[in-house]
Amino acid sequence: MNLKGTTTQERRAAGFWPSVKEALRGSEQDFTEGNLRRAVVLLAIPMVLEMAMESLFAIVDVYFVSSLGTGAVAAVGLTESLLTIVYTIGMGMGMAATAMVARRIGEKDPEGAALAAVQAIGLGAGVSVGLGIAGWALAGKLLEAMGSEPEVVRAGRNYAAWVLGGSAMPLLLILINAIFRGAGDAAIAMRVLWLGNGLNILLDPVLIFGWGPVPALGVTGAGIATVVGRGIGVAYQIWILARGNGRVRIRRRHLRFCRQAAADLARVSFTGMTQFFIATASWIGLMRIVAVFGSAALAGYTIAIRIITFSILPAWGLSNAAATLVGQNLGAGKPDRAEKSVWLTALYNVGFLGVIGVLFLVFGHHFMRFFTAEAEVIRTGADCLRYVSYGYVFYAFGMVLVNAFNGAGDTWTPTVLNFFCFWLCELPLAWLLAMPLDHGPRGVFLSITVAESALAVVSLIVFRRGRWKTKRI
């Protein structure tokens, strides 16, 4: 297309939609060169869609098993909470894998990237096999330990055995997709989740309710469908790595232990896991405080948090793009370009979450009415959406900055910041505002805004010091 004589706006439009199509199709790009805006688009769009699909596994199961009764739904929810340890390990390893692979790709060292990927997959597989054996053997006892009623244990024991026994599937999905993202192959990671989720959606009604010669397996069928969907997704990932169409190409010569790469991976992974655990545990602590104010308050908070989680998925995809760009450009010896990519991504994120925040302020009650008709639940949930939305602009910045640290391999800095902002600030403040100062659940909601805003401000101060630019991995 000849752009001579066209306006600046027309040129931008002409470049944007081809970039969107390219992002969805996926192709080998050098993200250390060229237009940064285009690089963000090429990485962010598939990452946003990947994150959206990641959240659907448990939701699809709940949707289909809801007709089997509250015991089945409770079993799915409790099993998902037990998987938190698997997600924590996967996210921690994934942070390390993304940083290491991105750095090697930026250094134009595909051999090093492949070797780092092998160490990550080997470590992840070893850990997940141990978790799977324990999960399969102890599924019923774990449900009992979670405080399940006897009927929930009876209904969900086999479901939990399948899902916990198949712990390798979600862990490897998270880990290998992190490798693809670090390499810049975001479209591949997106397609993996679409494949796994599509199979889960197709298999769920067939195995749960029975179809043709397939017997109705009830809630156990949902567990089998989830494991099979995720398993085929992992098989597809390994096939891509072995076939060699992605930027990380694993060959027989790479299938060996590398002490230095494994040590670096373990070091960065440990702080990454701790970082994720601190954030997750703080949400559990907040829920415990809200629970004091009754089931209606807890239900409103739970629904609001689900809405908030879905609203920030695109923002999380954008922040993942920043991690990849930081890692690759530091590897290429271009720290200034790495920093510019963070500011640009943060600007886009502020725009997106700013709009979402306004929607929550104006239409919070309407969003809640999609899920419940109980007035007290709606009021509490709308309060949560409103209070949390006050800090959305800060949250947009903080999310990108934290992932920028992680992309540089500096997982220690956000771990420390999480500890101070969430455990030493958010939880005590939530208790103080909610109980001694008698603000009830609103005190908890306000503490979230204060803590997330503080995290963003402190992260900005630390980021501007620039020590992350000198991190070696």
PLY file of the C-alpha trace (Angstrom):
ply
format ascii 1.0
element vertex 473
property float x
property float y
property float z
element edge 472
property int vertex1
property int vertex2
end_header
0.00 0.00 0.00
1.38 3.44 -0.95
1.20 5.70 2.09
2.61 8.78 0.36
0.32 11.73 0.83
-1.82 10.14 3.50
-2.40 11.70 6.92
-0.57 10.58 10.03
-3.82 9.12 11.39
-4.35 7.09 8.21
-0.80 5.77 8.36
-1.33 4.67 11.92
-4.55 2.90 11.00
-2.87 1.24 8.05
-0.15 -0.06 10.32
-2.31 -1.09 13.26
-4.62 -3.67 11.70
-1.87 -5.49 9.82
-0.03 -5.66 13.16
-3.10 -7.16 14.81
-3.36 -9.82 12.10
0.36 -10.53 12.40
0.04 -10.85 16.18
-2.69 -13.46 15.85
-0.91 -15.35 13.09
2.52 -15.19 14.71
5.88 -15.07 12.98
9.52 -14.74 13.93
10.26 -11.15 14.94
13.28 -9.32 16.30
11.85 -7.33 19.23
15.20 -5.65 19.87
14.82 -3.62 16.67
12.12 -1.55 14.99
9.00 0.21 16.23
8.30 -0.37 19.92
4.57 0.27 19.60
4.29 -2.48 17.00
6.36 -4.79 19.22
3.95 -4.24 22.13
0.95 -4.97 19.89
2.52 -8.12 18.44
3.24 -9.49 21.91
0.31 -8.17 23.93
-2.64 -9.31 21.79
-1.88 -13.06 21.90
-0.79 -12.77 25.55
-4.11 -11.13 26.46
-6.03 -13.91 24.72
-3.82 -16.54 26.35
-4.57 -15.16 29.82
-8.28 -15.09 29.08
-8.23 -18.76 28.11
-6.10 -19.70 31.15
-8.94 -18.69 33.47
-11.55 -20.85 31.75
-10.50 -24.35 32.85
-12.07 -24.23 36.33
-14.94 -21.98 35.20
-16.00 -24.42 32.49
-15.94 -27.29 34.99
-18.08 -25.33 37.47
-20.55 -24.39 34.75
-21.15 -27.99 33.68
-21.12 -29.62 37.13
-23.44 -27.02 38.66
-26.41 -29.16 37.61
-25.02 -32.05 39.70
-25.55 -30.23 42.99
-23.72 -28.05 45.47
-21.48 -30.92 46.60
-20.02 -31.28 43.12
-19.50 -27.53 42.77
-17.82 -27.38 46.19
-15.52 -30.25 45.21
-14.42 -28.39 42.07
-13.82 -25.17 44.02
-11.86 -26.86 46.80
-9.74 -28.85 44.35
-8.92 -25.66 42.47
-7.80 -24.08 45.75
-5.56 -27.11 46.41
-3.95 -26.52 43.01
-2.68 -23.17 44.27
0.62 -24.80 45.24
0.98 -26.13 41.69
0.23 -22.70 40.22
2.69 -21.11 42.63
5.49 -23.44 41.53
4.55 -23.06 37.86
4.42 -19.27 38.03
7.73 -19.09 39.89
9.48 -21.34 37.39
7.73 -19.55 34.54
9.08 -16.17 35.67
12.60 -17.59 35.68
12.15 -19.36 32.33
10.78 -16.23 30.65
13.68 -14.10 31.92
16.39 -16.61 30.97
15.03 -17.48 27.54
14.33 -13.82 26.69
17.87 -12.87 27.70
19.43 -15.60 25.53
17.22 -14.69 22.55
18.23 -11.04 22.94
21.87 -12.12 22.98
21.24 -14.00 19.72
22.12 -17.23 21.52
19.46 -19.79 20.47
21.59 -22.64 21.81
21.58 -21.07 25.26
17.83 -20.49 25.04
17.20 -24.14 24.17
19.47 -25.32 26.98
17.69 -23.08 29.50
14.32 -24.38 28.28
15.43 -28.00 28.79
16.57 -27.29 32.36
13.23 -25.61 33.13
11.13 -28.42 31.65
13.20 -31.11 33.35
12.92 -29.45 36.76
9.20 -28.79 36.27
8.51 -32.36 35.22
10.40 -33.79 38.19
8.57 -31.61 40.72
5.15 -32.16 39.17
5.50 -35.97 39.12
6.08 -35.93 42.88
3.09 -33.62 43.39
0.94 -35.80 41.14
1.68 -39.02 43.01
0.90 -37.36 46.35
-2.26 -35.74 44.96
-3.61 -38.99 43.52
-2.96 -40.94 46.72
-4.18 -38.31 49.19
-7.06 -36.68 47.26
-9.78 -37.65 49.73
-7.72 -36.77 52.80
-6.83 -33.40 51.30
-10.50 -32.58 50.77
-11.20 -33.57 54.36
-8.34 -31.37 55.55
-9.96 -28.44 53.73
-13.00 -28.85 55.99
-15.21 -30.55 53.40
-18.45 -32.14 54.51
-18.64 -35.94 54.01
-20.93 -35.65 50.97
-18.47 -33.26 49.28
-15.62 -35.74 49.85
-17.71 -38.59 48.43
-18.75 -36.55 45.41
-15.33 -35.07 44.69
-12.73 -37.67 45.72
-12.30 -39.09 42.21
-12.43 -35.63 40.60
-9.71 -34.41 42.96
-7.65 -37.56 42.33
-7.68 -36.97 38.59
-6.98 -33.24 38.74
-4.35 -33.37 41.52
-2.84 -36.55 40.08
-2.47 -34.72 36.78
-0.60 -31.81 38.40
2.11 -32.09 35.75
-0.33 -30.82 33.11
-1.11 -27.32 34.47
2.44 -26.85 35.74
4.01 -27.71 32.39
1.40 -25.68 30.50
2.34 -22.59 32.53
6.06 -23.29 32.33
6.38 -24.07 28.62
4.11 -21.17 27.65
6.44 -18.95 29.70
9.29 -20.24 27.54
7.37 -19.37 24.38
6.59 -15.88 25.71
10.21 -15.28 26.64
11.23 -16.23 23.11
8.62 -13.87 21.66
6.40 -16.71 20.40
3.30 -15.35 22.12
0.96 -16.58 19.37
2.06 -20.17 19.97
1.30 -19.87 23.70
-2.13 -18.50 22.81
-2.91 -21.38 20.46
-1.87 -23.94 23.09
-4.46 -22.61 25.54
-7.13 -22.42 22.84
-6.49 -26.07 21.98
-6.50 -27.26 25.58
-9.59 -25.28 26.49
-11.47 -26.23 23.36
-10.96 -29.91 24.12
-12.00 -29.41 27.74
-15.21 -27.66 26.67
-16.03 -30.44 24.20
-15.22 -33.30 26.56
-16.91 -31.92 29.69
-20.57 -32.52 28.68
-19.69 -35.82 27.00
-17.96 -37.30 30.05
-20.10 -35.66 32.74
-23.54 -36.48 31.31
-22.68 -39.34 28.96
-23.10 -39.38 25.21
-23.63 -42.37 22.94
-21.50 -45.28 24.19
-19.71 -43.03 26.71
-21.14 -43.55 30.24
-22.11 -40.60 32.45
-19.22 -40.15 34.89
-20.56 -37.14 36.77
-18.06 -34.80 38.39
-15.29 -37.37 37.78
-15.83 -36.84 34.06
-15.03 -33.15 34.51
-11.70 -34.08 36.09
-10.83 -36.46 33.25
-11.80 -33.84 30.65
-9.60 -31.24 32.31
-6.57 -33.53 32.51
-6.98 -34.72 28.93
-7.43 -31.18 27.59
-4.37 -29.93 29.43
-2.39 -33.06 28.54
-2.98 -32.64 24.82
-2.02 -28.98 25.20
1.30 -30.04 26.75
1.84 -32.63 24.00
1.31 -29.88 21.42
3.85 -27.67 23.22
6.49 -30.41 23.22
5.78 -31.18 19.56
6.38 -27.53 18.64
9.63 -27.42 20.62
10.87 -30.63 18.99
9.65 -29.81 15.49
11.54 -26.55 15.48
9.07 -23.98 14.09
9.34 -21.73 17.14
12.26 -19.56 18.14
13.31 -22.12 20.76
14.33 -25.31 18.98
15.22 -28.27 21.17
17.44 -30.91 19.61
19.00 -34.08 21.01
22.23 -32.25 21.87
20.28 -29.98 24.23
18.95 -32.89 26.32
21.59 -32.67 29.00
22.07 -31.23 32.46
23.73 -27.80 32.61
24.75 -26.97 36.16
25.02 -23.19 35.69
21.71 -22.82 33.84
19.93 -25.10 36.33
21.37 -23.18 39.29
20.31 -19.82 37.82
16.84 -21.20 37.11
16.44 -22.59 40.64
17.60 -19.33 42.22
15.27 -17.09 40.23
12.41 -19.61 40.48
12.55 -19.74 44.28
12.10 -16.00 44.72
9.44 -16.05 41.99
7.47 -18.72 43.86
7.83 -16.76 47.10
6.62 -13.63 45.34
3.50 -15.37 44.03
2.84 -17.08 47.37
2.95 -13.79 49.28
0.40 -12.22 46.93
-1.89 -15.27 47.02
-1.73 -15.64 50.80
-2.67 -11.99 51.27
-5.92 -12.53 49.33
-6.72 -15.52 51.53
-6.10 -13.37 54.62
-8.43 -10.66 53.34
-11.15 -13.23 52.69
-10.80 -14.47 56.26
-11.37 -10.95 57.57
-14.40 -10.37 55.32
-15.88 -13.71 56.43
-16.32 -12.28 59.94
-19.08 -10.02 58.60
-21.32 -12.85 57.40
-22.09 -14.90 54.32
-23.64 -12.02 52.35
-20.48 -9.92 52.73
-18.30 -12.90 51.79
-20.43 -13.69 48.74
-20.33 -10.08 47.56
-16.56 -9.93 48.01
-16.06 -13.28 46.24
-18.15 -12.25 43.20
-16.49 -8.83 43.01
-13.01 -10.38 43.09
-14.00 -12.69 40.21
-15.13 -9.65 38.21
-11.93 -7.79 39.05
-9.82 -10.81 38.07
-11.42 -10.98 34.63
-11.08 -7.23 34.15
-7.31 -7.29 34.74
-6.55 -10.27 32.50
-5.85 -8.05 29.46
-3.70 -5.83 31.68
-1.76 -8.89 32.82
-1.19 -9.80 29.18
0.22 -6.34 28.54
2.55 -6.64 31.52
3.77 -10.00 30.22
4.69 -8.23 26.99
6.81 -5.82 29.01
8.65 -8.75 30.65
9.57 -10.23 27.27
10.69 -6.89 25.83
12.81 -6.12 28.90
14.51 -9.51 28.86
15.29 -9.53 25.15
16.51 -5.93 24.99
18.74 -6.35 28.04
20.18 -9.42 26.33
20.81 -7.33 23.23
22.66 -4.74 25.30
19.93 -2.11 24.88
18.83 -1.11 28.39
17.39 2.21 27.22
15.10 0.45 24.74
14.11 -1.96 27.51
13.14 0.97 29.74
11.19 2.68 26.97
9.21 -0.50 26.37
8.15 -0.47 30.04
6.95 3.15 29.94
5.05 2.56 26.72
3.39 -0.62 27.99
2.51 1.07 31.28
0.89 3.95 29.39
-1.32 1.54 27.45
-2.15 -0.31 30.66
-3.16 2.91 32.43
-5.50 3.75 29.56
-7.14 0.34 29.65
-7.54 -0.01 33.42
-8.55 3.64 33.72
-11.56 2.93 31.51
-12.39 -0.23 33.49
-12.18 1.74 36.73
-14.68 4.30 35.48
-17.05 1.50 34.43
-16.86 -0.03 37.91
-17.53 3.34 39.53
-20.60 4.00 37.40
-22.01 0.52 36.77
-20.76 -1.54 39.74
-24.27 -2.50 40.87
-25.19 -3.60 37.34
-22.16 -5.88 37.08
-23.11 -7.50 40.39
-26.71 -8.08 39.25
-25.43 -10.42 36.53
-24.48 -12.86 39.29
-26.99 -12.38 42.09
-30.32 -10.79 43.01
-29.63 -10.49 46.76
-29.55 -6.83 47.73
-26.92 -7.16 50.48
-24.59 -9.17 48.27
-24.97 -6.63 45.46
-24.27 -3.71 47.79
-21.13 -5.26 49.26
-19.81 -6.34 45.86
-20.47 -2.93 44.32
-18.62 -1.29 47.23
-15.66 -3.59 46.55
-15.63 -2.74 42.85
-15.81 0.98 43.61
-13.09 1.07 46.26
-10.68 -1.13 44.28
-11.25 0.91 41.10
-9.93 4.03 42.88
-6.46 2.52 42.65
-6.68 1.09 39.13
-4.36 3.65 37.56
-1.72 2.88 40.20
-2.34 -0.83 39.77
-1.78 -0.52 36.02
1.66 0.96 36.60
2.56 -1.43 39.39
1.64 -4.52 37.40
3.90 -3.56 34.49
6.79 -2.50 36.71
6.69 -5.75 38.71
6.75 -7.82 35.52
9.57 -5.65 34.18
11.66 -6.60 37.21
10.76 -10.25 36.66
11.63 -10.02 32.96
15.05 -8.70 33.90
15.53 -11.71 36.18
15.24 -9.54 39.30
12.48 -11.53 41.04
13.88 -10.61 44.45
12.86 -6.92 44.29
9.11 -7.50 43.73
9.18 -10.30 46.32
10.44 -7.89 48.98
7.99 -5.19 47.85
5.11 -7.68 47.99
6.06 -8.68 51.52
6.08 -5.12 52.83
3.07 -3.85 50.88
0.81 -6.89 51.33
1.78 -8.58 54.59
3.06 -5.60 56.59
0.66 -2.99 55.15
-2.46 -4.46 53.55
-3.39 -7.18 56.07
-2.85 -5.14 59.27
-4.59 -2.13 57.69
-7.54 -4.28 56.59
-7.96 -5.60 60.15
-7.59 -2.13 61.69
-10.09 -0.45 59.37
-12.60 -3.29 59.35
-12.72 -4.10 63.08
-11.26 -1.61 65.59
-12.27 1.38 63.45
-15.60 -0.31 62.58
-15.64 0.28 58.80
-16.59 -3.33 58.13
-15.89 -4.84 54.69
-15.27 -1.38 53.25
-12.17 -1.18 55.40
-10.86 -4.33 53.70
-11.61 -2.91 50.25
-9.85 0.35 51.08
-6.78 -1.55 52.29
-6.50 -3.18 48.85
-6.42 0.21 47.15
-3.86 1.60 49.61
-1.55 -1.43 49.35
-1.67 -1.70 45.56
-1.08 2.04 45.19
1.84 1.89 47.62
3.31 -1.03 45.67
3.10 0.98 42.44
4.74 4.09 43.94
7.59 2.19 45.60
8.11 0.06 42.46
8.37 3.25 40.41
11.01 4.69 42.74
13.07 1.48 42.66
12.64 1.09 38.89
13.96 4.57 38.19
17.15 3.77 40.07
17.95 1.38 37.23
19.71 -1.42 39.10
17.54 -3.97 37.26
19.43 -3.06 34.08
22.60 -4.64 35.44
21.03 -7.94 36.56
22.94 -10.97 35.20
21.26 -14.32 34.59
0 1
1 2
2 3
3 4
4 5
5 6
6 7
7 8
8 9
9 10
10 11
11 12
12 13
13 14
14 15
15 16
16 17
17 18
18 19
19 20
20 21
21 22
22 23
23 24
24 25
25 26
26 27
27 28
28 29
29 30
30 31
31 32
32 33
33 34
34 35
35 36
36 37
37 38
38 39
39 40
40 41
41 42
42 43
43 44
44 45
45 46
46 47
47 48
48 49
49 50
50 51
51 52
52 53
53 54
54 55
55 56
56 57
57 58
58 59
59 60
60 61
61 62
62 63
63 64
64 65
65 66
66 67
67 68
68 69
69 70
70 71
71 72
72 73
73 74
74 75
75 76
76 77
77 78
78 79
79 80
80 81
81 82
82 83
83 84
84 85
85 86
86 87
87 88
88 89
89 90
90 91
91 92
92 93
93 94
94 95
95 96
96 97
97 98
98 99
99 100
100 101
101 102
102 103
103 104
104 105
105 106
106 107
107 108
108 109
109 110
110 111
111 112
112 113
113 114
114 115
115 116
116 117
117 118
118 119
119 120
120 121
121 122
122 123
123 124
124 125
125 126
126 127
127 128
128 129
129 130
130 131
131 132
132 133
133 134
134 135
135 136
136 137
137 138
138 139
139 140
140 141
141 142
142 143
143 144
144 145
145 146
146 147
147 148
148 149
149 150
150 151
151 152
152 153
153 154
154 155
155 156
156 157
157 158
158 159
159 160
160 161
161 162
162 163
163 164
164 165
165 166
166 167
167 168
168 169
169 170
170 171
171 172
172 173
173 174
174 175
175 176
176 177
177 178
178 179
179 180
180 181
181 182
182 183
183 184
184 185
185 186
186 187
187 188
188 189
189 190
190 191
191 192
192 193
193 194
194 195
195 196
196 197
197 198
198 199
199 200
200 201
201 202
202 203
203 204
204 205
205 206
206 207
207 208
208 209
209 210
210 211
211 212
212 213
213 214
214 215
215 216
216 217
217 218
218 219
219 220
220 221
221 222
222 223
223 224
224 225
225 226
226 227
227 228
228 229
229 230
230 231
231 232
232 233
233 234
234 235
235 236
236 237
237 238
238 239
239 240
240 241
241 242
242 243
243 244
244 245
245 246
246 247
247 248
248 249
249 250
250 251
251 252
252 253
253 254
254 255
255 256
256 257
257 258
258 259
259 260
260 261
261 262
262 263
263 264
264 265
265 266
266 267
267 268
268 269
269 270
270 271
271 272
272 273
273 274
274 275
275 276
276 277
277 278
278 279
279 280
280 281
281 282
282 283
283 284
284 285
285 286
286 287
287 288
288 289
289 290
290 291
291 292
292 293
293 294
294 295
295 296
296 297
297 298
298 299
299 300
300 301
301 302
302 303
303 304
304 305
305 306
306 307
307 308
308 309
309 310
310 311
311 312
312 313
313 314
314 315
315 316
316 317
317 318
318 319
319 320
320 321
321 322
322 323
323 324
324 325
325 326
326 327
327 328
328 329
329 330
330 331
331 332
332 333
333 334
334 335
335 336
336 337
337 338
338 339
339 340
340 341
341 342
342 343
343 344
344 345
345 346
346 347
347 348
348 349
349 350
350 351
351 352
352 353
353 354
354 355
355 356
356 357
357 358
358 359
359 360
360 361
361 362
362 363
363 364
364 365
365 366
366 367
367 368
368 369
369 370
370 371
371 372
372 373
373 374
374 375
375 376
376 377
377 378
378 379
379 380
380 381
381 382
382 383
383 384
384 385
385 386
386 387
387 388
388 389
389 390
390 391
391 392
392 393
393 394
394 395
395 396
396 397
397 398
398 399
399 400
400 401
401 402
402 403
403 404
404 405
405 406
406 407
407 408
408 409
409 410
410 411
411 412
412 413
413 414
414 415
415 416
416 417
417 418
418 419
419 420
420 421
421 422
422 423
423 424
424 425
425 426
426 427
427 428
428 429
429 430
430 431
431 432
432 433
433 434
434 435
435 436
436 437
437 438
438 439
439 440
440 441
441 442
442 443
443 444
444 445
445 446
446 447
447 448
448 449
449 450
450 451
451 452
452 453
453 454
454 455
455 456
456 457
457 458
458 459
459 460
460 461
461 462
462 463
463 464
464 465
465 466
466 467
467 468
468 469
469 470
470 471
471 472
